[in-house]
Each structure stands twice: as C-alpha cells, then as structure tokens.
C-alpha cells in the first residue's frame, strides 16, 4: 500500500530531513511513526501526501511511484488519502456539518449523497447530534473527532495522522486511537505520527522509529527488529 525504497529528502540549504528510509506498510495495516521533534515524521507524511517529493529513492503508493504523478493528477491522488492534523484546521465560522462536507463539495459530490456521507461519518465519531453546532462550542477531543470525520468522509483507503493527540489529555488520546482502530478494522491502512510513547505502548501495533531522519527501528509490538521490515 505504502512503500519507501531508499528514500531521502534534502531541503534547500542542505538539511536532510530523511536519510535512506525503507519500510512497507501493507494494505489494512495500522502503525505508529514515532521519534523526537525534528526526527522527520511530518516530512515522511508530506511525501506520502505529495506535499513534498523525495530527493532520492522511491515513494510507492497504490503500486505507483509518486514522483511519476503529474501535478494535474495530485488532487485525484489525494482523494484516496485522509489526513488528520494536530490543530484540527477547522473553519470556526461554519457548522460541524459544513466542516465535514467541505471536501465533498470541492469534489463536486451530489448534495443528497454528500449529506448522507457526512452524517454517516459524524455518526461513526459520535457527533451526529452536534452537526449544527460551531466548532468553538465543542471540546478539544470533539474538535479532533470532527477532523477525523472530515478525513474519512470520502472513504479513503489510507488514513494519515500527524500528532492527532498532541493537544489532548491521556484519556481523550486513548479515545482518539480507539477511533482509528475502528476504521482500521474496516480495512483502512493507517499511519499515525506521534511522539507520545506512553500512548503508543498501550496499543499493540507496529512501531516505526525515526531518529535524525533515519529509520532506526521497525518493530511489531514487543518484538523489536532493527532495520526495516518489508
């Protein structure tokens, strides 16, 4: 589903954010991506989203080399990937319903079908009863669930999350991870970037560890393996 083959990313000025990274996230797999701040987690996710392109090696998603995807095709490519951000990136002048519906409106979905999908997504995250509220009236955990609903409303095959629990307390963080696990049970491939080791260790999923741009550990829960697993 997602494969990094000897991938490096060097930015202008010479900073190398990723260095010869290799791993393979299979279809239907859920994994955590961890490492200290600046380790390269966000850069790795941006390569998958085609917000950046690799300086060396191949990022392969859905069996296709991302470097070969034309700029005009990137919006279509991204339709199959849901993204959850730490800061929610919600529009506070719009309702919960409208925040989740925005992506479908941009993609030209039929209004009736779009509304059905929005309500189904809100129902999955437990917020259907709050669809008319503005995000400012919700708790931090509820705002993050709106972000998750927005990410899955298009029924993506891949779900990426960049520090989705960074602003939440441990109880709410565990609740958000359980939501991701529910989507994973339906076959969605999930990669969660997080520096919260206490949270990660409570859940039995594969762990990819970055350190200064290098993948230093690729392990299944309680079974560490140095290097990368394909």
Secondary structure as GFF3:
##gff-version 3
##sequence-region A 1 230
A	DSSP	beta_strand	2	10	.	.	.	ID=ss1
A	DSSP	beta_strand	16	25	.	.	.	ID=ss2
A	DSSP	beta_strand	30	34	.	.	.	ID=ss3
A	DSSP	alpha_helix	41	49	.	.	.	ID=ss4
A	DSSP	beta_strand	56	61	.	.	.	ID=ss5
A	DSSP	beta_strand	64	65	.	.	.	ID=ss6
A	DSSP	three_ten_helix	66	68	.	.	.	ID=ss7
A	DSSP	three_ten_helix	71	73	.	.	.	ID=ss8
A	DSSP	alpha_helix	74	78	.	.	.	ID=ss9
A	DSSP	beta_strand	81	85	.	.	.	ID=ss10
A	DSSP	alpha_helix	96	106	.	.	.	ID=ss11
A	DSSP	alpha_helix	111	124	.	.	.	ID=ss12
A	DSSP	three_ten_helix	128	130	.	.	.	ID=ss13
A	DSSP	three_ten_helix	135	137	.	.	.	ID=ss14
A	DSSP	alpha_helix	140	152	.	.	.	ID=ss15
A	DSSP	beta_strand	158	162	.	.	.	ID=ss16
A	DSSP	alpha_helix	170	185	.	.	.	ID=ss17
A	DSSP	beta_strand	189	193	.	.	.	ID=ss18
A	DSSP	alpha_helix	197	200	.	.	.	ID=ss19
A	DSSP	beta_strand	206	211	.	.	.	ID=ss20
A	DSSP	beta_strand	214	219	.	.	.	ID=ss21
###
